[in-house]
Each structure stands twice: as C-alpha cells, then as structure tokens.
C-alpha cells in the first residue's frame, strides 16, 4: 500500500524517472527504488514528507493522500507502536568509557539511538513565537552537505570501503557543523545505516565537539537527531 502511494506521489510530479526525482528531491535513487518496490523496511518519515511536498507543487492537495494517513501507512510498515515511540533509548548494556575516550559505543546503543531517531516526533513549530519576518524551518529543509552525492554514489555502486572513508571523516574529523550537516542530509534521504555510522563516530569525539554537533542540529530544528546523539553519548 505504501509503495503504491509513493508511486502515486511520483506520478503526481509528472512521472519523472527515479534519477530525476533524486536530483530534484535530493533522495538517493536506491532509497527511491526500495520505496516504490515495497522493499524499504523502515521508510523515513522525512523522505515521505519531501516526496509529498514536491507532489503538492504539481497537483491539488485534495488529490493527494493526507500526510496524517501517509504517516499511518509508514508506521504500519515499520511496525512501531506508539509505546515504542515514547520509550527512552537508554539500555543496560552501557560501556563504562566516556564519549571522548575513543571507545566505540556498544552496538545495542547505536541500534537503540537509531530506533529513537526513526520514531521520535519533532515539534512542527518552534516553542516560542518567532520574530516578525522570520520563517520557521521544517525538518525537510536540511542544510546541504557537499559530500552527500559522493557518498550516495559509493553506496549505490556498492563501494562500501569508499563510503566508510567518507563517513569516518564526516563523523569523526570534520568540523562539528559539517558533521551535523552530514547527519541531516543522510537522515533526510533515508540512509539510516550512514546516520548510524555518523552517530557512532561522533560520540567518540570530545565532549565539546559532541555538544557543538548537537547545537548545530538544534539550530536546524532537527530535534530527533540531536536527541539520538546526546542519548547515545550519555549511554557511553
């Protein structure tokens, strides 16, 4: 059912090719292919919102499935319950080392943080009134990361070693603002494993860097990403 809706959204854009959708929406072709063929086990909410927004630019809103119904379909595919969406990501398998010790966090922590990220509902508006003339950003307005297209190309071609080099640099070595931009770009494009790797590398940095990355994410209103990063850091 979700795959059919995704195909309808793409059709509403004028039936472009997946490559054209990739260039327009900044969603990797591999993610799009998995969605339209019903092979995406954990579809990203933000990817679906991006597709819906672009489809709405080419057709009447009343002709599209409402976002609320689209989200219900997404949750049916993922199998997440409302209780799971509210639970804390902390787990008893904590590693005794601090985030800056260089010890890789337990796999359970990364998986729990990623589940939290996939299912956390971010506020639709800021908690305080914005100044006149300001425009509130939505989560789909991700800051562009220059390395995204290269990473996506390596992943699509199966060049895992090259992709791993980019992810390690972006997560562990790049400036905190670039690391945050990489997380946002990958998360909004449905590259969940890449986000997990970025989180894993990021929490091995100094406490100051972790806080800077979280601050940059919050400035972009990416609350779920910031929460996943901090929860993972506190669990290490």
Phi, psi and omega in degrees: 000314180296320179299320179296319179295318179298318178297323178295321179297317179293321177298323180295337178282356183110018180056050178286165175287162179298327177296320178294320177296321178302315182290325183281316186260352181060043175240130185299148182298325180295321177294316179299316181298318179296323180293310185290340180258006177069026182255000179275108185286329181230072182299139180283133177300320185289325176298316179295323178294321178296313179299318180297318181296318179291323177296323181294338179286342184248356181210173179286142180302325183293343179273354181254151174295130180303150181303324181298318179289325177296320178294323177298319178296319180299317181293328176296322180290316182286331180080014180279136176269164178298328179293321179295327181290339183264348189284157180283152181273355182296140178222161186285353184271044186289148175267139186286344183286156177278163181302333184265006185280346181089359178279130182292133181295153179301147181301325181299323181293316180297315180297319180293319179296322179292322177295319177300317180297317184291336189244359180282132177271118178272148178302141180281339178222164178293153182284353178232153179299139179274152179299155179303134177093343178282155178238124179286141182268146172262168182293340182280351179269065185285144174291130184292137175250119185302332183275000188296311185296324176295317178297313181299322180295318178296317181296315182295326181274358179079016180273074187295325180295315179296320178297320181295324178297315180297316182294321179295316178298312184296323184275326189251333189245325184298163176301147182308321180295323178289322177299316178298317179298322178296317178299315182296314182298315181292318181294318182289343179260005176081014179273075188294321180295323178295319177298319178300318178295318179298317177298317181299316179289322185296321183287353176271359179275179179294159179302321180298317179295318180300316180293325178293320178296314179298319179299317179296321178295319179293324178298331178269005180064030176265072188295320182294318178297314180299318179296319179296319180296312183291320177299318180293320179295318180290335180279344184275000000 
